Amino acid sequence: MDFPPDPPGTLDRAIALLLSVARDGAERPIADHAAALDIPLSSAYRTVALFARHGLLAQGKRGFFGPGLALASLGIASDPRAIIASAARAPLRRLARTMRATAHLGVLEGDMVTYVVKEQGGGRALFTREDGQLEAYCSAIGKVLLAAVEAERLADYLAAGPFVPLTGRTITDPPAIASEIAKVGAQGYAIDDREIADDLFCIAAPVRGPDGAVVAAISLSRPAHPTDGLAPLADVLACAAAIERRLGHFS
C-alpha cells in the first residue's frame, strides 16, 4: 500500500523524538535530541512527558530520559532492572540525605532480594551493597516483594524452608511469615524491626510500573530507636510515588 506524502507534522516529530531517545539510552539530555530534530525544547519536554505517562520512556537524572518499562516488556529496550535503577537513583538519594540514613531499591530474583540501588545519606554505613543479595523473609524490602507474588509462588517459597533466625526477633515459622506477608499486602508497607540485625530498623514500600504491577521495592534503613516508630513512612511512600511517576505509573 502506498501512503501519500505528507509534510512532517506533530506526530512525525513525536515519533522521531521517541526513537531518538530510545536508541540513545539516556546518554544525551533531551535538549540535545530536541536540537538535532529541530523541535522546540518546551514541545520536546511535553512530548517525552506524554510517552513517560505510558511507560514508553522513563526519567533518569534531571533532563535525561531513556527507554521505559513498556518498551522493555516488548523486548525493544534494555534490562528492566537498569531502567528501574536509573529512575530510582535521584529520588532515593534525596530520601537518604533528607533522613540521614541509607536508602535501597531491591528486586526479587529467585528467592532472594537483590539490591539494585544503595544511597548512603549519613549515619552508620550498612553492610549491604549494590548487586548484593539478602534473604526476603526477614527484610522489609523482601516482605513487600513477597506480598506481590502469586499465591502459588508464595506457597512454594514458604514450603522451601527452613528459615534461619538472624536475630532473636526474626520470624521463621512459615505460617507466621505468611501472616506477616498478608499484613504487608493489606497495609501497603513493611517493617523490619531488628530482624536482620539487632540494632537495625527498616521501612519499605512497593514501586509499581506503568501497568500497576509491583516491579521493585524501596526501603529506608537506620539504627533502631524506640521513639522512631513509623515516623519516616510518609517520606518513604512519597519517594516510592516519585519513582513510580518516573516509570509511568500514576495512582
C-alpha atoms as a printed R data frame, in Angstrom:
    type eleno elety resid chain resno      x       y      z
1   ATOM     1    CA   MET     A     1  0.000   0.000  0.000
2   ATOM     2    CA   ASP     A     2  1.356   3.400 -0.957
3   ATOM     3    CA   PHE     A     3  0.921   6.232  1.510
4   ATOM     4    CA   PRO     A     4  0.570   9.769  0.166
5   ATOM     5    CA   PRO     A     5  3.472  12.018  1.083
6   ATOM     6    CA   ASP     A     6  2.672  14.391  3.919
7   ATOM     7    CA   PRO     A     7  4.751  17.207  5.353
8   ATOM     8    CA   PRO     A     8  6.236  16.348  8.732
9   ATOM     9    CA   GLY     A     9  3.687  17.024 11.459
10  ATOM    10    CA   THR     A    10  3.389  16.873 15.204
11  ATOM    11    CA   LEU     A    11  3.016  13.086 15.261
12  ATOM    12    CA   ASP     A    12  6.032  12.615 12.999
13  ATOM    13    CA   ARG     A    13  8.189  14.739 15.271
14  ATOM    14    CA   ALA     A    14  6.918  12.937 18.358
15  ATOM    15    CA   ILE     A    15  7.765   9.532 16.890
16  ATOM    16    CA   ALA     A    16 11.167  10.778 15.772
17  ATOM    17    CA   LEU     A    17 11.846  12.021 19.288
18  ATOM    18    CA   LEU     A    18 10.739   8.721 20.846
19  ATOM    19    CA   LEU     A    19 13.010   6.727 18.551
20  ATOM    20    CA   SER     A    20 15.940   9.077 19.121
21  ATOM    21    CA   VAL     A    21 15.664   8.884 22.917
22  ATOM    22    CA   ALA     A    22 15.040   5.121 22.977
23  ATOM    23    CA   ARG     A    23 18.050   4.403 20.774
24  ATOM    24    CA   ASP     A    24 20.283   6.717 22.768
25  ATOM    25    CA   GLY     A    25 19.604   5.005 26.102
26  ATOM    26    CA   ALA     A    26 19.708   8.187 28.249
27  ATOM    27    CA   GLU     A    27 23.225   9.080 27.144
28  ATOM    28    CA   ARG     A    28 22.248  12.580 25.982
29  ATOM    29    CA   PRO     A    29 19.871  15.135 27.540
30  ATOM    30    CA   ILE     A    30 16.509  15.872 25.953
31  ATOM    31    CA   ALA     A    31 17.842  19.271 24.878
32  ATOM    32    CA   ASP     A    32 20.315  17.556 22.529
33  ATOM    33    CA   HIS     A    33 17.611  15.412 20.936
34  ATOM    34    CA   ALA     A    34 15.338  18.421 20.510
35  ATOM    35    CA   ALA     A    35 18.083  20.446 18.866
36  ATOM    36    CA   ALA     A    36 19.021  17.610 16.495
37  ATOM    37    CA   LEU     A    37 15.394  17.193 15.430
38  ATOM    38    CA   ASP     A    38 14.643  20.932 15.304
39  ATOM    39    CA   ILE     A    39 11.921  20.603 17.960
40  ATOM    40    CA   PRO     A    40 11.330  23.444 20.443
41  ATOM    41    CA   LEU     A    41 12.589  22.355 23.844
42  ATOM    42    CA   SER     A    42  9.252  23.037 25.555
43  ATOM    43    CA   SER     A    43  7.486  20.863 22.980
44  ATOM    44    CA   ALA     A    44 10.082  18.126 23.421
45  ATOM    45    CA   TYR     A    45  9.522  18.028 27.178
46  ATOM    46    CA   ARG     A    46  5.746  17.874 26.748
47  ATOM    47    CA   THR     A    47  6.184  15.016 24.295
48  ATOM    48    CA   VAL     A    48  8.529  12.930 26.442
49  ATOM    49    CA   ALA     A    49  6.258  13.515 29.450
50  ATOM    50    CA   LEU     A    50  3.383  12.016 27.450
51  ATOM    51    CA   PHE     A    51  5.463   8.997 26.466
52  ATOM    52    CA   ALA     A    52  6.588   8.618 30.079
53  ATOM    53    CA   ARG     A    53  2.961   8.530 31.247
54  ATOM    54    CA   HIS     A    54  2.508   5.420 29.119
55  ATOM    55    CA   GLY     A    55  5.764   3.776 30.235
56  ATOM    56    CA   LEU     A    56  7.420   4.138 26.841
57  ATOM    57    CA   LEU     A    57 10.111   6.389 28.310
58  ATOM    58    CA   ALA     A    58 11.395   6.712 31.874
59  ATOM    59    CA   GLN     A    59 13.070   9.654 33.526
60  ATOM    60    CA   GLY     A    60 16.602   9.308 34.818
61  ATOM    61    CA   LYS     A    61 18.628  12.221 36.146
62  ATOM    62    CA   ARG     A    62 17.381  15.753 35.547
63  ATOM    63    CA   GLY     A    63 16.910  16.465 31.845
64  ATOM    64    CA   PHE     A    64 17.531  12.865 30.769
65  ATOM    65    CA   PHE     A    65 15.067  10.200 29.655
66  ATOM    66    CA   GLY     A    66 15.614   6.662 28.406
67  ATOM    67    CA   PRO     A    67 13.571   3.633 27.337
68  ATOM    68    CA   GLY     A    68 10.706   2.760 29.664
69  ATOM    69    CA   LEU     A    69  9.389  -0.495 31.059
70  ATOM    70    CA   ALA     A    70  6.683  -0.708 28.394
71  ATOM    71    CA   LEU     A    71  9.385  -0.904 25.718
72  ATOM    72    CA   ALA     A    72 11.329  -3.412 27.795
73  ATOM    73    CA   SER     A    73  8.257  -5.647 28.090
74  ATOM    74    CA   LEU     A    74  8.102  -5.758 24.294
75  ATOM    75    CA   GLY     A    75 11.755  -6.748 24.047
76  ATOM    76    CA   ILE     A    76 12.618  -3.404 22.475
77  ATOM    77    CA   ALA     A    77 14.557  -1.834 25.330
78  ATOM    78    CA   SER     A    78 17.334  -2.977 27.615
79  ATOM    79    CA   ASP     A    79 17.301  -4.696 31.003
80  ATOM    80    CA   PRO     A    80 14.256  -3.582 33.038
81  ATOM    81    CA   ARG     A    81 16.444  -3.554 36.141
82  ATOM    82    CA   ALA     A    82 18.626  -0.852 34.597
83  ATOM    83    CA   ILE     A    83 15.551   1.226 33.723
84  ATOM    84    CA   ILE     A    84 14.225   0.996 37.277
85  ATOM    85    CA   ALA     A    85 17.632   1.816 38.771
86  ATOM    86    CA   SER     A    86 18.026   4.900 36.583
87  ATOM    87    CA   ALA     A    87 14.582   6.166 37.563
88  ATOM    88    CA   ALA     A    88 15.111   5.469 41.262
89  ATOM    89    CA   ARG     A    89 18.583   6.779 41.993
90  ATOM    90    CA   ALA     A    90 17.904  10.516 42.309
91  ATOM    91    CA   PRO     A    91 14.738  10.166 44.456
92  ATOM    92    CA   LEU     A    92 16.486   7.628 46.681
93  ATOM    93    CA   ARG     A    93 19.477   9.925 47.090
94  ATOM    94    CA   ARG     A    94 17.173  12.756 48.194
95  ATOM    95    CA   LEU     A    95 15.408  10.463 50.660
96  ATOM    96    CA   ALA     A    96 18.676   9.192 52.121
97  ATOM    97    CA   ARG     A    97 20.129  12.674 52.523
98  ATOM    98    CA   THR     A    98 16.939  14.147 53.955
99  ATOM    99    CA   MET     A    99 16.617  11.376 56.528
100 ATOM   100    CA   ARG     A   100 20.377  10.963 57.067
101 ATOM   101    CA   ALA     A   101 20.010   7.228 56.596
102 ATOM   102    CA   THR     A   102 20.521   4.517 53.976
103 ATOM   103    CA   ALA     A   103 18.004   4.028 51.159
104 ATOM   104    CA   HIS     A   104 17.796   0.923 48.969
105 ATOM   105    CA   LEU     A   105 15.899  -0.301 45.952
106 ATOM   106    CA   GLY     A   106 15.613  -4.050 45.508
107 ATOM   107    CA   VAL     A   107 14.011  -6.640 43.271
108 ATOM   108    CA   LEU     A   108 13.125 -10.280 43.858
109 ATOM   109    CA   GLU     A   109 15.369 -12.686 41.958
110 ATOM   110    CA   GLY     A   110 14.627 -16.312 42.704
111 ATOM   111    CA   ASP     A   111 14.047 -16.442 46.453
112 ATOM   112    CA   MET     A   112 16.440 -13.594 47.257
113 ATOM   113    CA   VAL     A   113 16.316  -9.816 47.294
114 ATOM   114    CA   THR     A   114 18.907  -8.244 45.002
115 ATOM   115    CA   TYR     A   115 19.852  -4.705 45.974
116 ATOM   116    CA   VAL     A   116 19.954  -2.700 42.761
117 ATOM   117    CA   VAL     A   117 20.481   0.796 44.195
118 ATOM   118    CA   LYS     A   118 22.023   1.863 47.501
119 ATOM   119    CA   GLU     A   119 22.270   5.501 48.590
120 ATOM   120    CA   GLN     A   120 24.051   6.408 51.813
121 ATOM   121    CA   GLY     A   121 22.798   9.713 53.203
122 ATOM   122    CA   GLY     A   122 24.535   9.752 56.547
123 ATOM   123    CA   GLY     A   123 24.732   7.814 59.751
124 ATOM   124    CA   ARG     A   124 26.336   4.425 60.106
125 ATOM   125    CA   ALA     A   125 27.388   2.613 56.926
126 ATOM   126    CA   LEU     A   126 25.499  -0.640 56.349
127 ATOM   127    CA   PHE     A   127 26.839  -4.000 55.222
128 ATOM   128    CA   THR     A   128 24.628  -4.019 52.098
129 ATOM   129    CA   ARG     A   129 25.967  -3.331 48.596
130 ATOM   130    CA   GLU     A   130 24.598  -2.894 45.114
131 ATOM   131    CA   ASP     A   131 24.129  -6.269 43.364
132 ATOM   132    CA   GLY     A   132 24.385  -7.965 46.758
133 ATOM   133    CA   GLN     A   133 21.624 -10.274 47.947
134 ATOM   134    CA   LEU     A   134 19.756 -10.836 51.186
135 ATOM   135    CA   GLU     A   135 17.012 -13.205 52.324
136 ATOM   136    CA   ALA     A   136 13.490 -11.989 51.572
137 ATOM   137    CA   TYR     A   137 11.585 -13.328 54.611
138 ATOM   138    CA   CYS     A   138 13.394 -11.167 57.159
139 ATOM   139    CA   SER     A   139 13.927  -7.908 55.241
140 ATOM   140    CA   ALA     A   140 11.379  -5.132 54.811
141 ATOM   141    CA   ILE     A   141 12.036  -4.964 51.066
142 ATOM   142    CA   GLY     A   142 11.675  -8.733 50.805
143 ATOM   143    CA   LYS     A   143  8.328  -8.734 52.621
144 ATOM   144    CA   VAL     A   144  6.959  -6.109 50.225
145 ATOM   145    CA   LEU     A   145  8.134  -8.094 47.213
146 ATOM   146    CA   LEU     A   146  6.783 -11.389 48.574
147 ATOM   147    CA   ALA     A   147  3.425  -9.719 49.175
148 ATOM   148    CA   ALA     A   148  3.228  -9.008 45.443
149 ATOM   149    CA   VAL     A   149  3.891 -12.524 44.112
150 ATOM   150    CA   GLU     A   150  1.231 -15.025 43.072
151 ATOM   151    CA   ALA     A   151 -0.247 -17.192 45.833
152 ATOM   152    CA   GLU     A   152  1.224 -20.371 44.337
153 ATOM   153    CA   ARG     A   153  4.724 -18.938 44.187
154 ATOM   154    CA   LEU     A   154  4.462 -17.697 47.772
155 ATOM   155    CA   ALA     A   155  3.288 -21.136 48.923
156 ATOM   156    CA   ASP     A   156  6.275 -22.754 47.194
157 ATOM   157    CA   TYR     A   157  8.602 -20.239 48.835
158 ATOM   158    CA   LEU     A   158  7.211 -20.910 52.302
159 ATOM   159    CA   ALA     A   159  7.443 -24.676 51.768
160 ATOM   160    CA   ALA     A   160 11.114 -24.481 50.787
161 ATOM   161    CA   GLY     A   161 12.436 -23.541 54.280
162 ATOM   162    CA   PRO     A   162 13.930 -23.826 56.779
163 ATOM   163    CA   PHE     A   163 14.159 -20.114 57.628
164 ATOM   164    CA   VAL     A   164 17.209 -19.234 59.676
165 ATOM   165    CA   PRO     A   165 16.886 -16.749 62.578
166 ATOM   166    CA   LEU     A   166 19.343 -13.880 62.147
167 ATOM   167    CA   THR     A   167 18.344 -12.289 65.455
168 ATOM   168    CA   GLY     A   168 16.020 -13.186 68.289
169 ATOM   169    CA   ARG     A   169 13.259 -11.216 66.527
170 ATOM   170    CA   THR     A   170 13.470 -12.922 63.120
171 ATOM   171    CA   ILE     A   171 10.186 -14.542 62.087
172 ATOM   172    CA   THR     A   172 10.989 -18.095 60.993
173 ATOM   173    CA   ASP     A   173  7.731 -20.059 61.351
174 ATOM   174    CA   PRO     A   174  6.153 -20.402 57.852
175 ATOM   175    CA   PRO     A   175  2.554 -19.704 58.997
176 ATOM   176    CA   ALA     A   176  3.785 -16.653 60.902
177 ATOM   177    CA   ILE     A   177  5.707 -15.465 57.827
178 ATOM   178    CA   ALA     A   178  2.584 -15.961 55.716
179 ATOM   179    CA   SER     A   179  0.575 -13.884 58.200
180 ATOM   180    CA   GLU     A   180  3.187 -11.134 58.135
181 ATOM   181    CA   ILE     A   181  3.221 -11.088 54.324
182 ATOM   182    CA   ALA     A   182 -0.583 -10.865 54.224
183 ATOM   183    CA   LYS     A   183 -0.486  -7.903 56.619
184 ATOM   184    CA   VAL     A   184  2.122  -6.182 54.441
185 ATOM   185    CA   GLY     A   185 -0.021  -6.649 51.358
186 ATOM   186    CA   ALA     A   186 -3.037  -5.144 53.119
187 ATOM   187    CA   GLN     A   187 -1.280  -2.117 54.604
188 ATOM   188    CA   GLY     A   188  1.000  -1.302 51.668
189 ATOM   189    CA   TYR     A   189  4.308  -1.179 53.522
190 ATOM   190    CA   ALA     A   190  6.592  -3.408 55.586
191 ATOM   191    CA   ILE     A   191  8.950  -3.040 58.502
192 ATOM   192    CA   ASP     A   192 11.990  -4.966 59.638
193 ATOM   193    CA   ASP     A   193 12.277  -4.247 63.340
194 ATOM   194    CA   ARG     A   194 15.657  -5.731 64.303
195 ATOM   195    CA   GLU     A   195 15.020  -8.932 62.330
196 ATOM   196    CA   ILE     A   196 18.210  -8.753 60.236
197 ATOM   197    CA   ALA     A   197 20.433  -7.082 62.815
198 ATOM   198    CA   ASP     A   198 19.863  -6.344 66.481
199 ATOM   199    CA   ASP     A   199 20.130  -2.577 66.061
200 ATOM   200    CA   LEU     A   200 18.578  -2.007 62.620
201 ATOM   201    CA   PHE     A   201 15.106  -0.752 61.698
202 ATOM   202    CA   CYS     A   202 13.830  -0.581 58.105
203 ATOM   203    CA   ILE     A   203 10.637   0.615 56.425
204 ATOM   204    CA   ALA     A   204  9.857  -0.487 52.855
205 ATOM   205    CA   ALA     A   205  7.230   0.332 50.235
206 ATOM   206    CA   PRO     A   206  6.393  -1.072 46.791
207 ATOM   207    CA   VAL     A   207  7.263   0.569 43.477
208 ATOM   208    CA   ARG     A   208  4.794  -0.060 40.645
209 ATOM   209    CA   GLY     A   209  5.348   0.029 36.908
210 ATOM   210    CA   PRO     A   210  3.113   1.513 34.205
211 ATOM   211    CA   ASP     A   211  0.598  -1.341 34.431
212 ATOM   212    CA   GLY     A   212  0.306  -1.133 38.223
213 ATOM   213    CA   ALA     A   213  2.299  -4.299 38.926
214 ATOM   214    CA   VAL     A   214  4.976  -4.169 41.632
215 ATOM   215    CA   VAL     A   215  8.373  -4.082 39.903
216 ATOM   216    CA   ALA     A   216 10.611  -3.271 42.885
217 ATOM   217    CA   ALA     A   217 10.576  -2.046 46.466
218 ATOM   218    CA   ILE     A   218 12.450   0.668 48.307
219 ATOM   219    CA   SER     A   219 13.475   0.892 51.938
220 ATOM   220    CA   LEU     A   220 14.944   3.317 54.434
221 ATOM   221    CA   SER     A   221 17.311   1.752 56.977
222 ATOM   222    CA   ARG     A   222 18.776   3.282 60.114
223 ATOM   223    CA   PRO     A   223 19.680   2.309 63.683
224 ATOM   224    CA   ALA     A   224 16.670   1.147 65.680
225 ATOM   225    CA   HIS     A   225 15.389   3.710 68.158
226 ATOM   226    CA   PRO     A   226 12.416   3.126 70.433
227 ATOM   227    CA   THR     A   227 10.846   6.537 69.691
228 ATOM   228    CA   ASP     A   228 11.172   6.472 65.904
229 ATOM   229    CA   GLY     A   229  8.441   4.002 65.016
230 ATOM   230    CA   LEU     A   230  6.823   4.746 61.663
231 ATOM   231    CA   ALA     A   231  7.909   8.383 61.570
232 ATOM   232    CA   PRO     A   232  9.723   8.062 58.188
233 ATOM   233    CA   LEU     A   233  6.818   6.203 56.497
234 ATOM   234    CA   ALA     A   234  5.347   9.238 54.729
235 ATOM   235    CA   ASP     A   235  8.755  10.102 53.262
236 ATOM   236    CA   VAL     A   236  9.294   6.528 52.063
237 ATOM   237    CA   LEU     A   237  5.856   6.405 50.425
238 ATOM   238    CA   ALA     A   238  6.439   9.789 48.769
239 ATOM   239    CA   CYS     A   239  9.770   8.593 47.402
240 ATOM   240    CA   ALA     A   240  8.165   5.428 46.002
241 ATOM   241    CA   ALA     A   241  5.479   7.554 44.326
242 ATOM   242    CA   ALA     A   242  8.145   9.806 42.788
243 ATOM   243    CA   ILE     A   243  9.927   6.786 41.308
244 ATOM   244    CA   GLU     A   244  6.618   5.412 40.013
245 ATOM   245    CA   ARG     A   245  5.895   8.667 38.183
246 ATOM   246    CA   ARG     A   246  9.302   8.444 36.524
247 ATOM   247    CA   LEU     A   247  8.405   4.913 35.390
248 ATOM   248    CA   GLY     A   248  4.989   5.938 34.069
249 ATOM   249    CA   HIS     A   249  2.684   4.829 36.900
250 ATOM   250    CA   PHE     A   250  0.264   7.426 38.221
251 ATOM   251    CA   SER     A   251 -2.017   6.321 41.050
